[in-house]
Structures are given as structure tokens and as C-alpha cells.
Amino acid sequence: MGEVEEARAVSETVVVIDDDDAMRLACRQILAKSGYEVEEFADGSRGLDGIGAVRPGLVVVDLKMPGVSGLDVIGRIVRIDPTITIVVITGYATIGTAVDAMKAGAYDFLPKPFSPDELRLIVRRGFERRRLQLASRQCEMDRELQRRRFVTFVTHQLKTPLVAVHQYLDVLRRMGDGAEAAARRGEWLDRCLARTEELQHLIEDWLMLARLEGGTLVRQRVPLDLKAVLPEMLAGYQQLADARQVALAYELPDESYPIRGDRTCVGVLFDNLIANAIQYNRPGGTVRVHGARAPGEVVIDVVDTGRGIPADALPFVFDEFYRGHQPEGRRIEGTGLGLPICRLVATAMGGTIDVESTDGAGSTFRVRLPLLEDGTDGAGPGGEP
Amino acid sequence: MTAGAHILIVDDDPDFADALRTMLTGAGYEVTVAYDGRAGVAAARRARPDAILVDVMMEERTAGFFTVQELRRAPETARTPIVVISALYAQVEEFQVPPDPRWAGHDAFLPKPVDSDLLLARLATLLTRPAPVPGAPEE
């Protein structure tokens, strides 16, 4: 970690290790002219000490030196800092020695005699490669950190309902059979059940997300007509909508909305959108599913008249576990994974999903899926599961 | 000695807070609940509870620690005993929270779910400890 930390400011220092005084001087002059800081050492062991102290970005090392050999020097530089680029020079330029040097960790090989331009070119390329290497290392570390944070966060999300249930049961047991326990027991057991259910949904969604990300879910692609699928799905939500006093409506004016996709995944996609539209709605509100055909695509809008999403929250609604501001003391149901799942499903089917919203006036989720062109709509409505 | 003391719970999970509140009420404490850090600080400054329980992993992730810091900065709660609770006990380091409680300014740390006996014991200790002498160096 520390080593990459330091390397962020990429060192432009070159260390030259060569027992030939004239060669060291020549290298110093050539490279200094190109703007590099140059440190030179006359043998391997002093060179290695110097590298430890100077931490150069690049080392030019003669392969044939008395004392510590060039090959050994290469090996030890790699141990000091594997990101240092090593260029080997030698008068004994054979394929064998070159291969040995590269195997030991050298980046490139420069046979004597060489021109100033050859040296400059190889050093410039060496630094360029190092910069790229460091950048990709940094990326990898950022990703790793993000992944670890995410695992921690998921763990916390999974533990939260479990903790609530545990706490209820623990307190119930402590209360024994008193009047207070009798008064609380029913309500608390209901809450325990609700939280257990929440945990189950969370685990199911989490699994779904992992499978979608692993690409193992959207395998089956059959012709589907959303004109048949969507009203059927909406009908399944009638009871929930009634309970929330929300009206369901659809407008599917075109003759058909043929797509190719996995029936289960299409179900998951619109299930999440419709359920959200009902849940985030207000009594007396409506959920409207609207279809349109555009060149090459089917466009489905799920429009609600809920409280909408604040502009500053919009960019994050497809992020895992993102939830907008919640009213005090009230938890919005749901796993926080629904919209990320929607986005993965839409993407896996070659489509997109976007959201538009006016704070306080509702949201429109727009799904675009590739249109299945005429002549291929062999399967009936709904297709095969 | 500690009976009737006022405890403020700051936690964004109403179920957890409800269970804990009932347990503490049963043990003779007077309990109020705030469901996020901001409301918690406001309630604490207003009501001046005898001890505060703060969850450090509320929706805004590490927000609980900012809550602790804010409570410590506020003159009304600068010396109020604070017990931090978190379900992330085992992974605390990931969030760069040093295990040394003095760093964040809290007086005790308990993992979630909370062991009721342990919490009651901690509270009893914290509520009966002698008030620190102003200006005296922390040990």
C-alpha cells in the first residue's frame, strides 16, 4: 500500500549502474538533457543501496559488472520495488542473456554500442509503461477497497433485520409472563415475522443480483409480447393497489410489443417497477403503464403519482441499497436492491432503464428494449418460461 | 441511584429501538428515542439525558460517529456518558474506527444485538461514576 502511495507522484529519477566510467557519464549527459534526474553508481551493491535511498522510476543497469552481477541486481531491484522499470545494457548482447534478464524482471534490453536517441527512446517508453502499470494498480486497489466496503455494507444490511428480531425475542424472554409481555407479545411477534420476511427478500434479491452480475440468469431468450405480459402482471397487483387506494391503468395502443427475453427476468423487471410505483404512491394516486414502439425498440413507461424523487437523489436510485430520505421513525419496506436488479435485467436484455422525476409529483421509469422485428414472433403471448 | 435516569436512544431501526426502550423502561429508566443523528443531537441538547445510546451505522453509514462528535462538542452533552452500539462490531476496522473509544469520544461500545444484562451493567457504572473534574487531563 505504502509503495503505491509513494509512487503516485511518479518518480522521474533514473539510476545508472555501470562499472564503465565513460558509459555512466554518457548516460548521465544524454538523460539529463531530456530532463531526467540521474544518479549513477559504479557497482551493483552501491547501486542497490542507491536505489533503496533514491527510489527511482527507472534503472539502467550494465549486465556485465564485477562484484554483484547485473542479473542479481535485477532480482534485488524487483524485491525492493517491483514497479521500478529496469533497462539492461551490455556489450555481450546474446539472446540468452537478454532472455535471462527479462526473466529476472527487466523491461527491455539495449545492446552496446547504442545511440543517444536509442537510449532516450527506451527510457521514455520505460517510464510510460511504468505510469500505465501504476495507474492500473491503483484502479485495482480502488476496486478492491470498494468491494470490501460493499461486503461490509451488505453484511450490515443482512444483520439489521436479524438484530431487530433477536432484540425483540430477547426482551420478550426477559419479561416472562407479566402483563406487559402479554400486551406486547402479539405485536412484537408480528414485527419479528415481518423482519424475518424482509431478511428473506433481501437474501433472495441479493442472490438474484449476484446471478445477474455473473451473467447466469438471462440465458433463455424467447419471443415475448409485452402487450400480453404487462396487463397480466398489473392484474397481479390489483389487491396491493386496492389496499393502498392506488388505481392501476395501462395504455398499450400498438398492436404488439414484441421483444426477445427471459420470461422470469422480464417479470422481475416490471414487478419491481410496478411494486415501487404502488408503494411510493399516495392514496388516491395512480400507476400507469404506457407502451410505445420506436424505431428498433419498445419503450415502456411506468408512471406513478407518488412523492417523486429529489433531483439530487436521482443519479443514485439505481445504486445498491440507495434509499432516499425516509420519514422519521418509519422504514420503507423493500430491500434496496430492486432498482439495481431492474437495471441489470434491462442491460442484460440489450436495453436500458432511466428515470425522470419531479419532486413531489411522481416519477416515470422508462424501459427501452430491442424490438423483435416481424417474422420472428413465432411464440404466443407470454412465450415459454 | 440510577433508577429514573433518563436514557436517549439514537437508532434508525424502530423495531430495535422499541425493544430496547421496553427493556430499559422495565429496568426503571425513563427512555426517549430519536431516529436519526440530527434529531438525536437536538433531543440530547434539549432534554439533557443522563446517558445516550447511539447506533453508529445508521443510513448515512458512519453518521453515528459524527453524531458522537457533535454531542461531545455541544456544551450540554460534552460529558454525558455515550454508549455506541453497532452490528458491525467485527468489521469496525474497515470503517477506520479505532477500537480505542476515546478516539470517537464515546464511553463504551456494545455490539448489536445488545446483551441486555451487559447494557444494564454498563449503564449502572457510567451513571454512578464521579463527574470528571473540568480541565483535568483524561487518563
Interface residues (C-beta under 8 A of the other chain):
Chain A: R148 R149 T152 F153 T155 H156 K159 T160 L162 V163 A164 V165 H166 Q167 Y168 D170 V171 R174 M175 E180 R184 W188 R191 R195 R323 Q326 E328 G329 R330 R331
Chain B: D13 P14 D15 F16 D18 A19 L20 T22 M23 G26 V33 Y35 D36 A39 M57 E59 R61 A87 L88 Q91 E94 F95 K112 P113 V114 S116
